[in-house]
Amino acid sequence: MTTIRVVLASASPARRRVLLDAGIDPSIEVSAVDEEARTLELGAIAPIDLALALAKAKADDVAPKFADESNTVVIGCDSVFELAEVAYGKPVTPEVAVERITAMSGQAGLLHTGHWVIFGDRAAGAATTTVIHFAHLTAAEIAAYVATGEPLNVAGAFTLDGRGAAFVTGIEGDPSNVLGISMPTLRRLLGDLGIAWTDLWSNFAPR
């Protein structure tokens, strides 16, 4: 069995948790990519293309640090929420979060996650989309949720693995994608680079 080191170019605890639950223990190397600045540079592109472009930028930023490690794969991810054909990233401020969640209430949106993997001199990427259906929220519920701080630093101003889960009435597609990294998509991309999914389990220490 080949030992493959996985490096996740993201500070997202949710992405790391998804990988751990799948039997993969990643090293974390946060990229220096300024998402907001890069988004402005890219201009008016489709939300799904934006997610993939940002994921590639993150992986490209981190990969050179591991250029001398032949058995290291670098994974970059980025999520973009789309509502009524408009792309939304992290709201950051409570005011923006309230505005966005109010608009999402009772609606369905698209959560796009871009994935970019680099292994040596080879790379592969893809974006995956999951449809999210939201409950009708009261103004009091929105204010209370925003006050927790949970929605401020996540794409779309909601999470599926926290307090926001109660406000999601259904999804169409891959659940792990909503948490920021699609396991089926990642398995396929790694396979394209010649990496067997089960090889990533080799050095995993059970929790």
Buried (B, 14 or more C-beta within 10 A) or exposed (E): EEEBBBBBBBEBEBBBBBBEEBEBBBEBBEBEBEBEEBBEEEEEEBBBBBBBBBBBBBBBBBBEEBEEEEEBBBBBBBBBBBBEEEBBBBBEEBEBBBBBBEBBBEEBBBBBBBBBBBBBEEBBBBBBBBEBEBBEBEEEBBEEBBEEEBBBBBBBBBBBBBBBEEBBEEBEBBEBBBBBBBBEBBBBBBEBBEBEBEBBBEEBEEE
